């Protein structure tokens, strides 16, 4: 391959599935406008009819917000699907190469969990697309929940099989796992995939009125969510000694913030479960309980954001891998923390502060906190577009290979 025809994406890496995950996550950030600004009385989420009613009767601001949300959801959902399909095609070609065999015999085998992670993200994104763009979807939504749970469950089984194969190899014999190279939180990626499955499985608990569906949703989401939390804790704690001894692997430094999307995903899973337990099984909790729960999750996120950003600045990561000459598929891992922070802020504000009557909805304080969420969101929009141009844009002279 000549330098004139080179693009970073020409050298395939399974971490490119994170481009699909990031785009799907950004579609969720735009759905937050509709979720918390459009009235949807009697339903846990806004649907097409609610959105059109608010657009026809709302203020100019409401109309602009709805238009921006629908355009953002459509654009990033399309990119989510396009990137998923591209990755699925490329990974089949990648499996025929020596590079795949090398990956399967190294710590990097954990990166294969980006595949079920992206697949689960796409199902979540497509459900949002259905709510926003498909008229009368709510009339058949109960019929869709079992199919959605089967889909998420099968993706969960896929993820567990990949994890099982990886751990079996790593634990089978001495030397199968390079502890010295475990100097990042990259090994927590399988937990991210399981958490995405869990939050998808929890959706029927929040939206269905059929006790069997809600109960099944609660049980399955709890199983995968617990597995995700356990795996993440073990993977992250085991990585700390290697990071302290050898420093953080520069190319994998964005993984230091993987706890941020994990807390948002598992937090939303818990909120969905609590809603189902309240509406179907008459189990109640006070709004202030939700406020404290979300506050703890947000505190953990800020801690890891500060840690990750400090290390990234010290290593000059953005100067090299985002704006500079080097290219790494792992750069797409930077999108998830910003997206997750934006979504968490919306939930913390609306389900925590507003529901507890600490902040009035649409007050100056409300828009101040919302503004922080919007800054995080549009920073990630810029980052996605920048990385897509760098990795998938016009071929140019080969960048310096990532170390």
PyMOL commands that set and color helices and strands:
alter all, ss='L'
color gray80, all
select helices_A, chain A and resi 3-5+8-10+14-37+48-57+60-94+98-104+107-133+137-172+179-181+186-207+211-246+250-281+287-315+317-322+329-354+364-392
alter helices_A, ss='H'
color red, helices_A
deselect
rebuild
show_as cartoon
